[in-house]
Amino acid sequence: MKRLKVNLFLCIVGAVLLALLLAPAVAQAQAAWSVVPSPSPGPSVNDLNGVASVSANDVWAVGDFINASGSKQTLIEHWDGTSWSVVASPNPSVSMNVLQAVTAIATNDVWAVGWFDNAQNIPRTLTLHWNGTNWSVVTSANSGTGSNFLFGVTAVSSSDVWAVGEFNNTSTLTEHWNGRKWSVVTSANPTGSNTLNAVQAFSATDIWAVGQASTQTLIEQWNGMQWSVVPSPNLTGNNLLRGVAIVSATDIWAVGFVISSNPSSLQNILDAAAADPSSGQAWAVGNFVNDTTSVQQTLTEFNP
């Protein structure tokens, strides 16, 4: 049986996915984290929710911002080794478009997932793909006619991509890309309200997703045939897992909250992190509230 390491860290600053565990020597270099300037196109609210690294000079971050008209728009930023810049991304909704996570397979093969409001103001899944030239909407699957959200995405290959989230605010949602289309795959729902917030793949037959079942942690594994619940520990009170990182097939971590650098005295939140295995460099992204203007701005932090 696989040995699963589960840790839940609580902190007032917010959340960060400890994909940093995949980077060598990060534990010894925590003090090296520093804030790197990143664009904030919205006048009041800007947020980065996910980050993925192709290489040290090719990093993607995704999220959303509220434009001058009050509409929430997708936000995609790219690091070229020197600076972060906004890359144009589509918005299928006139009012609500959100990107929650991103995974990078190659320089010309990147996926971002989230949701948008349809004409009836019902949230529906959103998947965007980068082909090396531009971002485009790829039709994604939904479960039923109610609300559907995607919160996490991971890739085994170009024809084996997984996304996770929830539908109807009660049930887990898992979707698979087979190289041609997205389809819903049945996943477990142990009790009450269930959601999956993040997913990571070790292989085509070993994929892990984490989230929450009512007030308890929820961890599920895909074994190549089905998703099943793997027992996980809980602390007293409300328990929520926001991220998962795989070191090896027998060394997997699920996490909640962790402290890092804080540029604001009002709000500092890190939502995701990614490491470049070749260089050991790591990025974390989120948002902070500017002490002077009270504007919520994008936040990117770097660990060399």
C-alpha positions in Angstrom: 0.0 0.0 0.0 1.3 3.5 -0.8 2.4 5.7 2.1 0.6 9.0 2.0 1.9 12.0 3.9 -0.7 14.5 4.8 0.0 17.8 6.5 -2.4 20.7 7.2 -0.8 24.0 8.0 -2.9 26.9 9.5 -2.0 30.5 9.1 -3.8 33.9 8.9 -2.1 34.9 5.7 -3.8 32.5 3.3 -2.9 29.5 1.2 -0.1 28.1 -1.0 0.2 24.9 -2.8 3.5 23.2 -1.7 4.6 22.1 -5.1 7.8 23.6 -3.8 8.5 20.2 -2.3 9.5 19.1 -5.8 12.3 21.7 -5.9 15.7 20.7 -4.5 17.0 22.6 -1.5 13.8 24.7 -1.1 13.6 23.8 2.6 17.0 25.2 3.1 16.2 28.4 1.1 12.9 29.6 2.6 14.5 32.9 3.7 15.4 33.6 0.0 11.8 34.3 -1.0 11.3 37.7 -2.6 8.5 39.7 -4.2 8.8 40.2 -8.0 6.8 42.9 -9.6 3.9 41.7 -11.8 1.2 43.5 -13.8 -2.2 44.4 -12.3 -4.5 45.5 -15.2 -7.6 45.9 -13.1 -8.2 49.2 -11.3 -9.4 47.6 -8.1 -9.2 43.8 -8.0 -6.4 41.6 -9.4 -5.7 38.0 -8.4 -3.4 35.1 -9.5 -4.7 31.7 -8.6 -2.3 29.2 -10.3 1.2 29.0 -11.6 3.1 26.4 -13.8 6.7 26.3 -15.0 8.0 25.0 -18.3 11.5 26.2 -17.6 13.3 28.9 -15.6 12.5 31.3 -18.5 9.0 30.1 -19.3 6.5 30.4 -16.5 2.7 30.9 -16.6 0.4 32.4 -14.0 -3.4 32.6 -14.2 -6.2 34.3 -12.4 -8.7 37.1 -12.9 -9.2 40.9 -12.6 -12.2 43.2 -12.5 -12.1 45.7 -15.4 -13.3 49.3 -15.4 -16.8 48.2 -16.3 -17.0 45.9 -13.3 -16.7 42.6 -15.3 -14.4 39.9 -14.0 -12.0 38.9 -16.8 -9.5 36.1 -17.2 -5.9 37.1 -16.4 -2.9 35.3 -17.8 0.7 36.4 -17.2 4.0 35.1 -18.6 7.5 35.2 -17.1 10.3 35.2 -19.8 13.2 35.1 -17.5 13.3 38.9 -17.1 9.8 40.2 -16.3 6.1 39.3 -16.0 3.8 40.5 -18.8 0.0 40.1 -19.5 -0.9 37.8 -22.4 -4.2 38.2 -24.1 -6.8 35.6 -23.1 -10.4 34.9 -24.1 -13.5 35.7 -22.0 -16.7 33.8 -23.1 -18.8 35.7 -20.5 -19.7 39.4 -20.4 -19.7 39.4 -16.6 -17.8 36.5 -15.0 -14.6 34.7 -16.2 -12.2 33.1 -13.7 -9.1 31.0 -14.1 -8.1 28.9 -11.1 -5.2 26.7 -12.2 -2.7 26.0 -15.0 -0.5 23.1 -16.1 2.4 23.2 -18.6 3.3 20.3 -20.8 5.6 22.1 -23.2 6.3 25.6 -24.5 3.4 25.2 -27.0 1.1 23.1 -24.9 -0.3 24.7 -21.7 -3.8 24.3 -20.1 -5.7 26.7 -17.8 -9.0 25.9 -16.2 -11.7 27.8 -14.2 -15.3 28.8 -15.0 -17.5 31.4 -16.6 -21.1 32.5 -16.2 -23.3 31.5 -19.2 -26.2 33.6 -20.5 -28.4 32.4 -17.6 -25.7 33.5 -15.1 -24.9 29.8 -14.2 -21.3 29.0 -13.7 -19.9 26.6 -16.3 -16.5 25.0 -16.7 -13.9 26.9 -18.7 -10.7 25.4 -20.3 -8.2 27.4 -22.2 -5.3 26.1 -24.3 -2.0 27.7 -25.3 -0.6 26.5 -28.6 2.6 28.5 -28.6 0.9 31.5 -30.3 -2.3 32.3 -28.6 -4.8 31.2 -25.9 -8.2 29.8 -27.1 -11.3 28.3 -25.5 -11.6 24.6 -25.8 -15.1 23.1 -25.2 -15.2 21.4 -21.8 -17.7 19.1 -20.1 -20.3 19.9 -17.4 -22.3 17.7 -15.1 -25.9 18.6 -15.5 -27.4 22.0 -16.1 -26.4 23.5 -12.7 -23.3 25.2 -11.6 -19.9 23.7 -12.5 -16.5 24.8 -11.4 -12.9 23.7 -12.2 -10.3 24.4 -9.6 -7.3 22.3 -10.5 -5.6 20.8 -13.5 -2.6 18.4 -14.2 -1.2 16.7 -17.2 0.4 13.3 -17.8 0.9 14.0 -21.5 -0.7 16.0 -24.3 -3.4 13.4 -24.6 -3.9 12.7 -20.9 -5.0 15.8 -18.9 -7.1 15.9 -15.8 -9.2 18.8 -14.3 -11.1 18.7 -10.9 -13.6 20.9 -9.2 -17.3 20.6 -8.1 -20.8 20.8 -9.5 -24.1 21.9 -7.9 -22.0 23.0 -4.8 -22.4 19.4 -3.5 -20.4 17.0 -5.6 -16.9 16.5 -6.8 -16.2 17.0 -10.5 -13.4 15.3 -12.4 -12.8 15.7 -16.2 -10.4 14.1 -18.6 -8.9 15.3 -21.9 -7.9 12.4 -24.2 -6.3 14.5 -26.9 -9.6 15.2 -28.7 -12.3 16.2 -26.1 -13.0 16.7 -22.4 -15.4 14.3 -20.7 -16.7 13.9 -17.1 -15.4 10.9 -15.2 -17.3 9.6 -12.2 -15.6 10.5 -8.9 -16.3 9.8 -5.2 -18.6 11.8 -2.9 -18.3 10.5 0.7 -20.7 12.8 2.5 -22.6 16.1 2.4 -20.9 18.8 0.3 -17.8 17.6 -1.6 -15.3 19.5 -3.6 -11.8 18.9 -5.2 -9.5 21.9 -5.2 -6.3 20.5 -6.7 -4.9 17.6 -8.6 -1.4 16.2 -9.4 -0.4 13.3 -11.6 2.5 10.9 -11.0 1.6 8.6 -13.9 -1.5 7.7 -16.0 -2.5 5.2 -13.3 -1.6 7.2 -10.2 -3.3 10.6 -9.9 -4.2 12.4 -6.7 -6.9 15.0 -6.0 -7.6 16.8 -2.7 -10.3 19.0 -1.3 -13.1 18.8 1.3 -16.0 16.7 2.3 -18.3 18.8 4.5 -15.8 19.8 7.3 -13.3 17.0 6.7 -10.3 16.6 4.4 -10.9 14.7 1.2 -8.3 12.9 -0.8 -9.0 10.8 -3.9 -6.8 8.6 -6.1 -7.2 7.6 -9.7 -5.7 4.1 -10.3 -6.3 4.0 -14.1 -9.8 2.6 -13.7 -11.7 4.7 -11.1 -11.5 7.4 -8.4 -11.6 6.2 -4.8 -11.4 7.9 -1.4 -8.1 7.5 0.5 -8.5 8.0 4.3 -6.8 11.2 5.5 -6.4 12.9 9.0 -8.2 15.9 10.3 -7.7 18.6 12.9 -10.4 19.9 15.2 -12.9 22.1 13.4 -13.2 22.9 9.7 -10.6 21.0 7.6 -9.8 21.9 4.0 -7.0 20.8 1.6 -6.0 23.3 -1.1 -3.0 21.7 -2.8 -1.2 18.5 -3.4 2.5 17.8 -4.4 4.1 14.5 -5.4 7.7 13.8 -4.6 7.5 10.1 -5.5 4.9 7.4 -5.8 5.2 6.7 -2.1 5.8 10.3 -0.9 2.8 12.6 -1.5 1.9 15.7 0.4 -1.5 17.5 0.8 -1.5 20.9 2.3 -3.5 23.9 3.4 -1.8 27.0 4.7 1.7 28.3 5.0 3.6 31.6 5.9 5.8 33.5 3.4 6.8 37.1 2.6 4.1 39.7 3.2 4.3 43.0 1.3 1.0 44.3 2.8 -0.2 44.8 6.3 -3.8 44.3 5.1 -4.0 41.1 3.1 -1.4 38.7 1.6 -2.6 35.5 0.0 -0.6 32.9 -1.9 -2.8 30.5 -3.8 -0.4 28.3 -5.8 3.2 27.5 -6.4 5.4 25.7 -9.0 9.0 24.6 -9.2 11.3 24.1 -12.2 13.0 20.8 -11.6 16.0 21.5 -13.7 17.0 24.8 -12.0 15.4 24.3 -8.6 13.8 27.8 -8.9 10.3 28.2 -7.6 7.4 30.7 -8.0 4.4 31.4 -5.8 1.4 33.5 -6.8 -1.6 35.2 -5.3 -2.7 38.7 -4.3 -2.2 41.4 -1.8 -4.0 44.6 -0.8 -1.9 47.7 -1.4 -1.5 49.6 1.9 -1.7 53.0 0.3 -4.4 52.6 -2.4 -6.4 49.6 -1.0 -6.3 48.1 -4.5 -6.0 44.3 -4.6 -3.0 43.6 -6.8 -1.3 40.5 -8.2 1.5 39.0 -6.1 4.4 36.9 -7.4 7.2 35.6 -5.2 10.4 34.0 -6.3 12.8 31.5 -4.7 16.1 31.1 -6.6 
